[in-house]
Amino acid sequence: MSDSISDSIVKQFGKCIWTKFRRGVRDYRLIEPGDRIAVCISGGKDSMLMAQCIARLKRNNEIPFDVEYIIMNPGYTPENLQKILDNAKLLNIPAKVYNTKIFESAEKEQKHPCFLCARLRRGWLYKTAQELECNKIALGHHFDDVIETILMGMLYGSQMQTMMPRLKSENYEGVELIRPLYLVREADIIAWRDFNHLEFIRCACRVTEKTGEGNSKRAEIKALIAELKKTNPAVEMNIFRSAENVNLRTLISYHNGDEYHSFLDEF
């Protein structure tokens, strides 16, 4: 079963998944000779597909690199954890489980539990990557996550920013974060999942389960993009390209780190 699922990435979904995965790896230099990559598996469709793609790339021996497949258990229910392990076995992913108490810590935070959870997760991943002597951490964010982040930054954060394909850690020297599914559409990931009759966990957050609250702002942005797409089919790619085609001469102000500039500087 695992071989047919892996093969489907190339055969049935070659153009929309495998080609875009390889293009992202090549264009953004995400995986390079000598890398040792910590592939982070959350248990959802995105991280599982990413792990499959990276495993296939390694098996093809196009780029010499090493991999550690890791499952950070922030406090999943036994049922969810078992589902993740079953899927990893089904997809022939040799993942190791690392138990933490991140959900327990986040639940104690009254005002911003999601922010604390994300910060604790990220810190744990960087620290563990260093301990495993990995120089890169692979996360399963995809194309839709990227364009949603662009709009969220504009509409709710009053800033122009995007989710980068690769990012150097400021606190953990020698460790980078990479996003190999950067160019892959979520709809194609869902199609791959359904084609292979796979079932992955969705949101396993204990806070969300108790309060019924999720990432509502991202859900609003997703709905907005879907509405805009009805009259402009190219809207998704236009949003993506807007983060590539930035003309600094047409901005009122911008900054590079702590270095700020105004259009009046050269007026």
JOUR-V969783 format. One record per pair of residues at least 24 apart in sequence whose ideal C-beta (glycine too) atoms are under 7 Angstrom apart, sorted by the first residue. I is the first residue (numbers start at 1). J is the second residue. D is the distance in whole Angstrom. If there is no record, write none. Layout:
I | J | D
I | J | D
This chain:
1 | 90 | 6
2 | 90 | 6
2 | 91 | 5
2 | 92 | 4
5 | 91 | 6
5 | 196 | 5
6 | 52 | 6
6 | 56 | 6
8 | 192 | 7
8 | 195 | 6
8 | 196 | 6
9 | 52 | 6
9 | 53 | 6
9 | 56 | 6
9 | 192 | 7
12 | 195 | 6
13 | 188 | 6
13 | 192 | 5
16 | 185 | 7
16 | 188 | 4
17 | 184 | 6
17 | 188 | 6
17 | 192 | 6
20 | 183 | 4
20 | 184 | 5
21 | 53 | 5
21 | 180 | 6
21 | 181 | 6
21 | 184 | 6
23 | 183 | 6
24 | 165 | 7
24 | 180 | 6
24 | 182 | 4
24 | 183 | 4
25 | 180 | 6
28 | 165 | 4
28 | 166 | 6
28 | 182 | 7
30 | 165 | 6
30 | 166 | 6
30 | 178 | 4
30 | 180 | 6
31 | 57 | 7
31 | 63 | 6
31 | 65 | 6
32 | 63 | 7
33 | 63 | 6
33 | 64 | 5
33 | 65 | 7
34 | 64 | 7
34 | 65 | 7
35 | 65 | 4
35 | 135 | 6
35 | 136 | 6
36 | 65 | 7
36 | 66 | 4
36 | 133 | 6
36 | 134 | 5
36 | 135 | 6
37 | 65 | 6
37 | 67 | 5
37 | 134 | 6
37 | 136 | 5
37 | 138 | 5
38 | 68 | 5
38 | 70 | 6
38 | 128 | 7
38 | 129 | 4
38 | 132 | 6
38 | 134 | 4
38 | 137 | 5
38 | 138 | 7
39 | 67 | 6
39 | 68 | 7
39 | 69 | 5
39 | 70 | 7
39 | 138 | 5
40 | 70 | 6
40 | 72 | 7
40 | 125 | 6
40 | 137 | 6
40 | 138 | 6
40 | 139 | 6
41 | 69 | 6
41 | 70 | 7
41 | 71 | 5
41 | 88 | 7
41 | 95 | 5
42 | 140 | 7
43 | 80 | 7
43 | 83 | 7
43 | 84 | 4
43 | 200 | 6
43 | 201 | 4
43 | 204 | 7
44 | 200 | 5
44 | 201 | 6
44 | 202 | 7
45 | 189 | 5
45 | 190 | 7
45 | 193 | 5
45 | 200 | 5
46 | 140 | 4
46 | 142 | 6
46 | 181 | 6
46 | 189 | 6
47 | 140 | 4
48 | 87 | 6
48 | 91 | 6
48 | 200 | 6
49 | 181 | 7
49 | 189 | 5
49 | 192 | 6
50 | 138 | 6
50 | 140 | 4
50 | 180 | 6
50 | 181 | 5
51 | 93 | 5
52 | 91 | 6
53 | 180 | 6
54 | 138 | 6
54 | 180 | 6
55 | 93 | 6
68 | 132 | 5
68 | 134 | 6
69 | 93 | 5
69 | 94 | 6
69 | 95 | 4
69 | 96 | 7
70 | 95 | 6
70 | 96 | 6
70 | 98 | 6
70 | 128 | 7
71 | 95 | 5
71 | 96 | 7
71 | 97 | 5
71 | 98 | 7
72 | 98 | 5
72 | 100 | 6
72 | 121 | 7
72 | 124 | 6
72 | 125 | 7
73 | 97 | 6
73 | 98 | 7
73 | 99 | 5
73 | 100 | 6
74 | 100 | 5
74 | 102 | 4
74 | 103 | 5
74 | 121 | 7
75 | 101 | 6
75 | 102 | 6
75 | 103 | 3
75 | 104 | 6
75 | 206 | 7
76 | 204 | 5
80 | 201 | 5
80 | 204 | 5
83 | 201 | 5
84 | 201 | 6
87 | 200 | 6
98 | 128 | 6
100 | 124 | 6
103 | 206 | 5
106 | 207 | 6
107 | 206 | 6
107 | 207 | 6
113 | 207 | 5
114 | 207 | 7
126 | 169 | 6
126 | 171 | 7
126 | 172 | 4
126 | 175 | 6
129 | 175 | 5
130 | 172 | 6
130 | 175 | 6
135 | 174 | 6
135 | 175 | 6
135 | 176 | 7
136 | 176 | 5
136 | 178 | 5
137 | 175 | 7
137 | 177 | 5
138 | 178 | 5
138 | 180 | 6
139 | 177 | 6
139 | 179 | 6
140 | 181 | 6
141 | 179 | 5
141 | 181 | 7
142 | 181 | 4
142 | 184 | 5
142 | 185 | 7
142 | 186 | 5
142 | 189 | 6
143 | 182 | 7
143 | 183 | 6
143 | 184 | 6
143 | 185 | 5
144 | 185 | 6
144 | 186 | 4
146 | 182 | 7
146 | 240 | 6
147 | 225 | 7
147 | 236 | 6
147 | 239 | 4
147 | 240 | 5
148 | 218 | 6
148 | 221 | 5
148 | 222 | 6
150 | 239 | 6
150 | 242 | 7
150 | 243 | 6
151 | 221 | 5
151 | 239 | 7
152 | 217 | 6
152 | 218 | 7
152 | 221 | 5
156 | 217 | 6
162 | 243 | 4
